[in-house]
């Protein structure tokens, strides 16, 4: 991508063109390729909702058929696009001591037909809701952060054990049940095979408490700082001890005040303690709130070689970068706007949204975190959110009254047919 020196429409469009050129060969037909490029740009637009209808209208098409075909039936290599996005990100953000960050997020959905949908608790909404769960692999370095990989979680009982339901959602027959840690491990394996430069893996306690995932990382000699629950059993010379019990034995002099990275309100400072275990390669890292000493968090660390406490603290803090990616992805790249139901369509939409998010991350890195034109006075660091807003305003297409009215009529006709079908189904049920 050409270096973006100024936030102009021409430079931003050229940057997105350069990013899309890396994946263009994954689309067999020129019309599919052109529609995919338009889709990525529209995901960064100022549209309130970005689904098949609104994306097609914004692109100047007469109906949503082509855009829906892009997600459902057109021939293109979605995993190849994923691999190209990973290469693009590593070229611009990669560092030998980078951090792979694993986590999952929920996508609220209505109905029962979307692949993997089920009522469950999701931290995204803070309640039990009907949703899909995506597991993601992020990447964090001093240059920026973005999403490298993705997998859709399919519940065992409500989906994998019901082959007819999977068939309706076009889940491939070879797709079996995999836990969220297993999905994360598969993505880490792909990152290793692709030569992604990284020195660490971090994730929350849903992954840190998973023994097979930890053993896999240890077998690969990968250093990690994984959050674990307070009840996690730590192996010591005297046997197994709960993490919170070990934390309670740390003397007052055993705590150090350190920052785990910058936050929205300044450095995120906590008191930290590093506790030895029965293995020289493993330590328990404990984080204590400065304002509430009873507020503790626990991390199991695996480091084949000794590492300074400050670096372990920084890796623990890097876990929050994927939360920032989720927030930016949903707010700025429309991660959760999709209305697709089929299993392959979910991967297609999310992968194109990942490309839009990657473009924002690389553009921010190219601009530099402090893009301050002369004579403007002090400015806060430029963010992916701000780049997306400027992109949307500078590149929006001119409005056409006939096109707007055409789409208004099209939506009303479609809604009338849908309402009539609903009434007919209800009458049949009432007989």
N, C-alpha and C positions, 0 to 999 in steps of 0.2 A: 504494500500500500504506500502511495506517495505520502510524504510527511505533510500533515495538515498544519499549515502555518497560521491560517485565519479561519474563523467560523463563517465561511461563505457557502452559498448554495453549490457553486461549482466544485469547490474543494470537498465538501461533504458528499456530494453525489459521486465524485471521482473515487473517494475513499470506499464507498459502498460498492461501486462497480469493481474496484480492485479486489475487494473481499469476495464478491460473488464470482469473479473470474476464476478463483481457485476451485470452486465447486461446479462450475458450469458444465464440465465434461461428464458429470454424473447424470445429466438429463439427456435422453436420447433424441427427443424431437425439439426443434427450435421453438415451437409454440409453447411447449411445456417449460422450456428453459426461460423464455421471456415472461411467462406467467409467474414462475417461481421468483425471478428477480423483482417483478412488480410486487409480489406478495411480501418479500422481505422489507422493501421500502415502505409498504403500507402498514406493516406491523410497527414501524417507527413513526407513523403519522399521528395526527391529532384526533383521529377518530375516537369517539366515546367508547364504542364496542367494536371489536375486530373479529367478526365471524365471516362465514362465506359470503353472505349477502353484502355486508358493508364493505368488505375488501373488494368484491367485484364492482360495486358501484363506484368506489373511489378510483379503481383502475380504469374506469370508463367503459366497462363491459355492459352489455344489455341485459344479461341474466347472470345468476350465480353459478350456472352449470359448469363453466370452465374452471372456476376456482375450486368448486367442490370436487371436480374430477382430479385436480392436482393432488388433493389429499387422499382420495379414495381409489382411483383406478389408473391414473397416468403411470407410465413406465419411467421410473428413475431410481437410482441407487441411494437409498436413504442412509444406510450405514457408511457408504463411501463419503457422503456429504459430512456425516459426523466425524469421520477420520480427517477430512480436509479442514474442518473447523478446528480440530485439535492441533493440527500442524500449524495453521494460521495463528492460533493463540500462543503456541510455544515459541514461534519465531519472534513474537513481539513481547511476550510476558515471561518467557522461560528463564529460569535460574536453576543452577545445580542444587541449591538448597531450598527449592520451592516446596510447598506443602499441598498434598492432595487432601481434600476435605470431602467427607461423605455425609449425606443427610437425605431426608425425604421430606416431601411437602404434599399437602392435600389440595385437590381441585374439586370444589363443590359442584355437584351435578344433580339434575333432576332425573327421575325415571330409573329404570332398571336395565337398560340396554347398553349403556356405555361400557366398554371393556374394563373389567376390574372394579366396577362401581359396587359399593356396599356401604351400609350404615356402620359407622365406626367413629371413634374419637379421633379428631384431628387437631393438632396444636395450631394449625393455620387459622381455624375458626374458634378454637377454644371450647369446643363442645362436640357432642355426637351428631354427626350429619351424614347425609348421603354424599359420598365423594369417591374419587379415584386417588390413588397414592402413587406418586412418582418418586423413584430413588435416583439421586443425582450424584455425580462426582465433580467437585469443583477444584480449581487450582488457584493458589494464592502465592504471590511473590511481592517483592518490593515495587514491582512495576505495575501491578494491578491484580484483579481477580475476575474470574469468569467460570462458566460451566463447560466441562470437557465431555461429559457423557451422561446418558440417561437410560433408565429402564422403568417399565410400567409394572407395578406389583399386582399380581393376580392372586386373590385369596384362594386357599385350598378347597374349602368345603363349598363355598358358593359359586366358584368358577371352575377350578381345575377338575373337581370331582363331578362336574356336570358338562360332559363333552358336547351335548347339543347346544348349550348356551355358548360355549367357546366357539363352536362352529358358526353360530349366528353372528358373532362378533369378529369372525375371521381370524381367530387365534390359530396360528399354525399348529399342526398336530404334534410336532416335536417339542413344543413349549410345555414343560412340566412345571410343577410347583417349585418355587425358590423363595427362601426367606429374604427379608430385606438385607441382612448381612451377606447372604450368598450373592445377591444381585450386586452389592457394592464390591465384593471380592472379584466378581467377573469383570467389573469395570476397571479395577486396579490391575488385573491381569492384562487387560487390553492396553492400559497405559504403559505397563512394563514392556510389553511386546513392541509398542510403538516407539520406545526409547524416550519417553517423556522424562525430562530432567526433574528430579525431586529428591528431597532428602527425608521427608516426613509424611506420615499419614495421621490425620486426626478426625474424630467423629464424636457424636454424643453417646450417652450411656447405653442407648438401645443397641449400639454397635460395640462399644467398649466392653459390655458385659458378655459378649458372645465369644466363647472360648475358641471355636474353630477359626473365626476370623483372626483372632490374635495369634493363634498358632501358625496360621498361614503366613502372616507378616513376619513372624519370628523365623520361620523356615527360610524365608526369602531374605533374611538379614535387613529388613526394613525397620527403621526407627519409627516409633509411634508415640503419641501422647493422646490416649483415648479416655474420654470421660467414663467413669463407672459410678454405679449407685453407692450410696452410703453403706448398704448391706453387702457390698462386694467382698468376697473372701480373699484376703491377701496372704500369700504364703510367706511365713517367717521361719526363723530357726526353731521357734517354739511351737510351730503348727500354723493353722489357719486362723486369722484374726480379721474381724470386720474392719472396713476402711474407717468408719467413724470412731471405732474404739482406738485404732492406731493414732488418729488425729488428736484424740483427747490426751494422749501421752506426750505430745510435743511440748517441750518447755517453752517458757516465754521468750527465751533468747533464740529459739529455733525458728522464729518467724522473721521474714524480710519483706519490706514494702517495695513492690516492684510494679511497673506498668506492663500490661500484656498487650498494649497497642493503643492507638488513638481511637477515640469514640466521638460521637456527635457533640459531646460537652467537654472534650479534652481527654487527657490520658485516662485509661481505665486502670486505676491503681487499686491493688488488693494487698493483703498480707499473704505470703506464700511460705510453705514449709515442704521440704523434701525429706521423705522418710525411707530409710533402707529397708529392703525385704530380704528374703532368704536367697535371692539371686543377685549377683553383682550387676547384671544387665537390667534389672527391674527396680523401679522405685515408685513409691506412692507420692504423688504431688497433691498437696492440699491447698485450696484457695479459701481465704476467709475474708468476708466483707469488713471494711474498715468501720462502717457505721453500725453494723449488726454482727458482732463476733459469733453469734450462733448460726449465721448463714454461711454454710460450708459447701464447697464443691470438691469432687475427688477425680483424680486422673491417674491412670496406670501408665507408666512410662517404660518403654523398652528402648534401650540405647546400647548397641554392641560396644561402643566406645564411650568414655566419660564425656559429658556435655555440660557446659555451664548452666546454672539454674536459670539465668536470664533467657537463654535460648529455649528451654523447656516452657517457660512462661509465655514466650512469644508464640510458640507453636500452639499452646493451649488457647491463646487468644485468637489465633487464626481460624479457629472453628467458626467464629461468628461471621467470617467473610462469606460463607455460603448462604447464611441468612440474608445478608445484604444482596447477594446475587438473586435470591428468590424474590426479595422485595423489588429490586430493580427490574427483574425479568417480568414480574406480574404488572408492575406499574408502567413500565416503559416499553417492554417488548411483547406485551400481550400474552404471556405464558398461560394465563388462565381464561382467556376469552373464547377459546375454541368451542365449537358445538359438534365436533366429530364424535362418532360412536364406535367405529371399528378400531380394532387393535392396530393394524398397520397405519391407519389415519392418525392415531395419537402420535406415533413416532414421527410421522411426516410433519405434522404441525409443530410439534415441540422442537424438532431438529431445525426447521426454518426459523423458529423463534430464537433458538440458541445462536444461530448465525447473526441475527439482529443484535442480540446481546453482546456477542463477541465483537461486532463492529463498534459498539459503544465503548467497550473496554479498550480496544486497540486504539481508537481515536483519542480517548482520554490519555492513554500512555504516550501517543505521538505528540499531543499538545503539551504534555507536561502537566503535572498536578496543579501547578500555579501558572495558569495562562493569564497574564496580566498585561493588557495593552498599555503602552506608554500614555501617561496623562490621565489615567482613570482612577488613580488612588488605590487604596488597599481593597482587595477582593478576596472572598473565601475561595478555597480550592474549587476548581471546576469539577463537576460531577457528571456521571453518565446521565442522570436525570436532566441536567441542564443541556447537555449536548443533544439529547433526544428532542427536547422542546424547541431548541433552535433549529434542528434539522426539520422538524415538522412545519415550522413557520416559514422557513426559507424555501422549502421544496414542495409545498402544497400546490396541486394543480389548479388552474383557473376554474371557476364554477361555470356551469352551463345550465341555463334555466330549462331547456327542453330535456336534458339528461336527468335533472333533479325531478322534474314532473313525471318522466317516464318511470323512474324507480318508485316514486310514490304510488303510481297506479299499479305497478308490478307487485309491490308489497301488499296492497289492499286486495288485489285479486287472489294472491296466495293465501292471505289470512281469511278471505271469504270461503275459499275451498276447504281450508283446514277447519273452519267453524262448522261448515256443512257436514263434513265427514264426522266431526265430533258429535253433532246432533244425531246423525244416522246411527252411530255406534250406541249412543245412549238409548235411542228408541228400541234398538234390537235387544239390549239388555233388559229393558223394562217390560218387554212382552212376556 
